Amino acid sequence: MKNFENQVALVTGGTAAKEAIRGLGRVANWKENHPEQYEQVANNTPLKHFGEPEKDVAPVVIFLLSKDCQYMTGQILMDEEDV
C-alpha cells in the first residue's frame, strides 16, 4: 500500500434519503395523509425526527470531499435512522 492514494467512505442516506423521494410511489404524502403514524415513526428514531438530505447529509459529503478530510479513509458514516 505504499502508493495508496485513494480515499474511500460510504455515507448512508437512511430515512433522510427516503424523505427526498417521498413524492414518489407509495410514500407520497405520507406525512400529510397519515400524520399520527408519521409522528409515531419519527419519534422512534434516536433524534426524534427524520433527517433532511440537504441539511443533514450534504454537509457530510462536502466534508468528505474537503481537505479537512484528507487523513480519513475506509469509513462508513450512517445517519441516525440507520443505527
N, CA, C and O of each residue as an XYZ file, in Angstrom:
332
protein
N       0.817     -1.190      0.000
C       0.000      0.000      0.000
C       0.864      1.258      0.000
O       0.405      2.341      0.362
N       2.072      1.103     -0.396
C       2.990      2.232     -0.434
C       2.474      3.372     -1.313
O       2.681      4.540     -0.987
N       1.813      3.052     -2.408
C       1.321      4.072     -3.331
C      -0.169      4.341     -3.165
O      -0.833      4.783     -4.103
N      -0.681      4.080     -1.998
C      -2.113      4.241     -1.736
C      -2.494      5.712     -1.795
O      -2.040      6.505     -0.970
N      -3.332      6.086     -2.775
C      -3.722      7.482     -2.934
C      -5.222      7.691     -2.886
O      -5.678      8.834     -2.914
N      -5.997      6.636     -2.815
C      -7.453      6.768     -2.826
C      -8.014      6.810     -1.419
O      -7.488      6.179     -0.502
N      -9.071      7.553     -1.269
C      -9.804      7.569     -0.013
C     -11.184      7.001     -0.284
O     -11.787      7.267     -1.324
N     -11.675      6.221      0.657
C     -12.975      5.583      0.484
C     -13.837      5.872      1.706
O     -13.385      5.733      2.842
N     -15.063      6.271      1.467
C     -16.030      6.464      2.547
C     -17.408      6.165      1.988
O     -17.667      6.352      0.799
N     -18.277      5.704      2.851
C     -19.657      5.416      2.464
C     -20.570      6.233      3.361
O     -20.460      6.180      4.586
N     -21.460      6.981      2.755
C     -22.457      7.747      3.502
C     -23.801      7.113      3.209
O     -24.243      7.083      2.060
N     -24.452      6.606      4.244
C     -25.769      6.004      4.042
C     -26.835      7.069      4.232
O     -26.747      7.898      5.138
N     -27.826      7.038      3.383
C     -28.869      8.059      3.434
C     -29.995      7.748      4.383
O     -30.604      8.666      4.932
N     -30.292      6.479      4.595
C     -31.357      6.106      5.510
C     -32.649      6.845      5.245
O     -33.033      7.058      4.095
N     -33.310      7.230      6.301
C     -34.598      7.903      6.185
C     -34.461      9.281      5.565
O     -35.396      9.763      4.925
N     -33.326      9.920      5.740
C     -33.138     11.231      5.110
C     -33.279     11.105      3.602
O     -33.920     11.938      2.961
N     -32.687     10.072      3.041
C     -32.804      9.871      1.595
C     -34.222      9.475      1.213
O     -34.730      9.899      0.175
N     -34.853      8.679      2.035
C     -36.227      8.273      1.743
C     -37.156      9.478      1.722
O     -38.088      9.531      0.920
N     -36.909     10.436      2.590
C     -37.723     11.644      2.602
C     -37.545     12.442      1.317
O     -38.458     13.150      0.892
N     -36.375     12.329      0.698
C     -36.126     13.063     -0.542
C     -37.001     12.560     -1.675
O     -37.296     13.304     -2.611
N     -37.420     11.294     -1.599
C     -38.247     10.731     -2.666
C     -39.677     10.492     -2.198
O     -40.406      9.714     -2.813
N     -40.077     11.141     -1.138
C     -41.403     10.873     -0.579
C     -42.542     11.232     -1.512
O     -43.674     10.806     -1.284
N     -42.280     11.991     -2.539
C     -43.320     12.301     -3.514
C     -43.516     11.200     -4.537
O     -44.357     11.332     -5.426
N     -42.766     10.125     -4.433
C     -42.848      9.037     -5.400
C     -43.548      7.819     -4.810
O     -43.375      7.510     -3.631
N     -44.321      7.144     -5.611
C     -44.880      5.852     -5.245
C     -45.739      5.852     -4.005
O     -46.503      6.785     -3.761
N     -45.608      4.787     -3.214
C     -46.479      4.545     -2.070
C     -46.228      5.479     -0.898
O     -47.096      5.616     -0.036
N     -45.071      6.126     -0.838
C     -44.783      7.013      0.294
C     -45.231      8.447      0.035
O     -44.993      9.333      0.856
N     -45.875      8.675     -1.099
C     -46.318     10.031     -1.441
C     -47.247     10.579     -0.365
O     -48.219      9.931      0.024
N     -46.938     11.764      0.102
C     -47.779     12.479      1.068
C     -48.022     11.716      2.366
O     -49.072     11.868      2.990
N     -47.068     10.907      2.770
C     -47.222     10.116      3.998
C     -47.487     11.028      5.195
O     -48.397     10.771      5.984
N     -46.695     12.088      5.330
C     -46.854     12.995      6.468
C     -48.224     13.665      6.450
O     -48.863     13.809      7.492
N     -48.672     14.073      5.269
C     -49.953     14.765      5.161
C     -51.143     13.817      5.332
O     -52.137     14.176      5.962
N     -51.042     12.613      4.776
C     -52.166     11.671      4.821
C     -52.249     10.862      6.108
O     -53.331     10.419      6.493
N     -51.128     10.667      6.768
C     -51.092      9.856      7.994
C     -50.213     10.538      9.044
O     -49.193      9.975      9.442
N     -50.584     11.731      9.498
C     -49.712     12.494     10.400
C     -49.411     11.787     11.718
O     -48.298     11.899     12.232
N     -50.375     11.066     12.271
C     -50.126     10.377     13.544
C     -49.108      9.260     13.365
O     -48.202      9.106     14.183
N     -49.253      8.481     12.299
C     -48.307      7.402     12.025
C     -46.915      7.979     11.738
O     -45.907      7.460     12.218
N     -46.875      9.046     10.958
C     -45.608      9.700     10.620
C     -44.889     10.143     11.896
O     -43.700      9.873     12.065
N     -45.602     10.816     12.786
C     -45.001     11.291     14.037
C     -44.576     10.134     14.933
O     -43.542     10.212     15.596
N     -45.363      9.066     14.958
C     -45.018      7.902     15.776
C     -43.704      7.287     15.298
O     -42.834      6.966     16.107
N     -43.565      7.127     13.992
C     -42.329      6.566     13.450
C     -41.164      7.531     13.688
O     -40.079      7.100     14.077
N     -41.375      8.811     13.462
C     -40.321      9.805     13.686
C     -39.865      9.794     15.142
O     -38.669      9.894     15.416
N     -40.794      9.675     16.066
C     -40.453      9.669     17.490
C     -39.710      8.417     17.921
O     -39.128      8.387     19.005
N     -39.720      7.383     17.088
C     -38.975      6.164     17.393
C     -37.543      6.205     16.874
O     -36.791      5.250     17.070
N     -37.151      7.295     16.213
C     -35.762      7.440     15.788
C     -34.978      8.064     16.943
O     -35.561      8.769     17.766
N     -33.677      7.819     17.017
C     -32.891      8.353     18.133
C     -32.991      9.868     18.323
O     -32.968     10.343     19.458
N     -33.102     10.629     17.240
C     -33.177     12.090     17.363
C     -34.598     12.628     17.297
O     -34.813     13.841     17.298
N     -35.568     11.720     17.239
C     -36.997     12.073     17.292
C     -37.495     12.879     16.094
O     -38.505     13.575     16.198
N     -36.806     12.796     14.970
C     -37.270     13.429     13.731
C     -36.545     12.799     12.553
O     -35.500     12.171     12.724
N     -37.099     12.968     11.361
C     -36.451     12.473     10.157
C     -35.437     13.497      9.675
O     -35.632     14.703      9.825
N     -34.360     13.003      9.098
C     -33.343     13.888      8.562
C     -33.748     14.492      7.233
O     -34.618     13.978      6.530
N     -33.097     15.592      6.909
C     -33.302     16.263      5.631
C     -32.004     16.139      4.839
O     -30.947     16.541      5.325
N     -32.071     15.584      3.615
C     -30.839     15.351      2.852
C     -29.973     16.600      2.689
O     -28.758     16.540      2.877
N     -30.586     17.719      2.343
C     -29.813     18.933      2.103
C     -29.182     19.481      3.377
O     -28.102     20.070      3.332
N     -29.836     19.294      4.488
C     -29.368     19.854      5.760
C     -28.497     18.876      6.542
O     -27.544     19.289      7.204
N     -28.814     17.589      6.473
C     -28.166     16.620      7.344
C     -27.160     15.698      6.658
O     -26.237     15.211      7.310
N     -27.315     15.452      5.376
C     -26.410     14.537      4.676
C     -25.407     15.295      3.805
O     -24.226     14.949      3.788
N     -25.852     16.310      3.092
C     -24.970     17.054      2.182
C     -23.727     17.627      2.875
O     -22.640     17.544      2.304
N     -23.839     18.205      4.082
C     -22.627     18.729      4.729
C     -21.583     17.646      5.008
O     -20.383     17.919      4.989
N     -22.038     16.425      5.264
C     -21.101     15.318      5.489
C     -20.344     15.011      4.200
O     -19.132     14.799      4.220
N     -21.062     14.988      3.083
C     -20.427     14.731      1.792
C     -19.438     15.845      1.460
O     -18.343     15.575      0.965
N     -19.812     17.081      1.726
C     -18.904     18.209      1.487
C     -17.643     18.063      2.332
O     -16.539     18.311      1.845
N     -17.795     17.664      3.591
C     -16.633     17.429      4.452
C     -15.739     16.340      3.875
O     -14.517     16.489      3.842
N     -16.346     15.240      3.418
C     -15.558     14.133      2.874
C     -14.764     14.541      1.632
O     -13.705     13.976      1.358
N     -15.267     15.507      0.893
C     -14.581     15.976     -0.313
C     -13.576     17.090     -0.036
O     -12.844     17.508     -0.934
N     -13.541     17.565      1.194
C     -12.683     18.706      1.525
C     -11.280     18.274      1.958
O     -11.028     17.096      2.209
N     -10.379     19.246      2.039
C      -9.023     18.992      2.525
C      -9.021     18.634      4.009
O      -8.078     18.011      4.496
N     -10.070     19.025      4.728
C     -10.166     18.698      6.154
C     -10.290     17.198      6.384
O     -10.091     16.718      7.500
N     -10.615     16.469      5.344
C     -10.834     15.030      5.464
C      -9.725     14.232      4.776
O      -9.933     13.072      4.422
N      -8.589     14.817      4.589
C      -7.536     14.167      3.816
C      -6.901     12.965      4.513
O      -6.214     12.182      3.857
N      -7.104     12.795      5.799
C      -6.476     11.684      6.510
C      -7.508     10.661      6.978
O      -7.266      9.929      7.938
N      -8.630     10.609      6.321
C      -9.700      9.678      6.694
C     -10.003      8.786      5.502
O     -10.146      9.273      4.381
N     -10.101      7.494      5.733
C     -10.456      6.566      4.663
C     -11.079      5.315      5.268
O     -10.861      4.999      6.437
N     -11.852      4.614      4.460
C     -12.426      3.347      4.884
C     -13.500      3.458      5.942
O     -13.667      2.538      6.743
N     -14.228      4.547      5.969
C     -15.246      4.754      6.993
C     -16.647      4.611      6.415
O     -16.882      4.882      5.238
N     -17.553      4.190      7.251
C     -18.973      4.161      6.912
C     -19.659      5.139      7.852
O     -19.617      4.970      9.071
N     -20.283      6.150      7.293
C     -20.972      7.159      8.090
C     -22.469      6.956      7.929
O     -23.006      7.070      6.827
N     -23.134      6.656      9.027
C     -24.565      6.359      8.982
C     -25.355      7.497      9.589
O     -24.927      8.114     10.564
N     -26.510      7.770      9.008
C     -27.372      8.753      9.654
C     -28.050      8.087     10.843
O     -28.013      6.864     10.970
N     -28.660      8.867     11.702
C     -29.189      8.341     12.959
C     -30.286      7.302     12.786
O     -30.512      6.509     13.699
N     -30.974      7.275     11.656
C     -32.008      6.269     11.463
C     -31.432      4.911     11.123
O     -32.131      3.904     11.239
N     -30.155      4.854     10.699
C     -29.536      3.586     10.339
C     -28.967      2.851     11.545
O     -28.565      1.694     11.425
N     -28.928      3.491     12.683
C     -28.314      2.895     13.868
C     -29.145      1.737     14.365
O     -28.790      1.105     15.360
